[in-house]
Amino acid sequence: MCCILGFHDSSGTPLQTYSPIDFDTTGLFGPTIHDTSIAAHEVGEWMDDPFGNNPVPAWGHTGQVGGCQNNLEVGDPLTGTNIPTLQGANGFTYHLQELAFFSWFYGAPSIAVNGWFSDNNTFTSDAGPVCQ
């Protein structure tokens, strides 16, 4: 492994959350992991789990997760999966990563819009049985 393109964490008293994020323009990480896809991943995770301690049933073996994990990291299961690009008024094409919804982690039926499990409907069912 060579790289960490972003993460979210917290520190200090009073507690402060933060998320350093790379805006990659090199193309070294493939056609789907670049520019704002990294920010979409990390900001989504920071919003849902700012301290990294929101537990969910163990899930894994999908996206960037090879084993099992049990935290609400909404970007990890869909790393490299983007929603359709957005053209900004400035002419820049933005690439935003798709994110998993709460119900993907906790199970069907989905309580999200349209009964979806992710924000572009790539996930059409929940994460399945608890990861062992």
Secondary structure, 3 states (H helix, E strand, C coil): CCCCCECCEEECCCCEEECCECCCCCCCCCCCCCCHHHHHHHHHHHHHCCCCCCEEEEEEEECCEEEEEEECCCCHHHCCCECCCEECCCCCEECCECCECHHHHHCCCCCCHHHCCECCCCCCCCCCCCCC
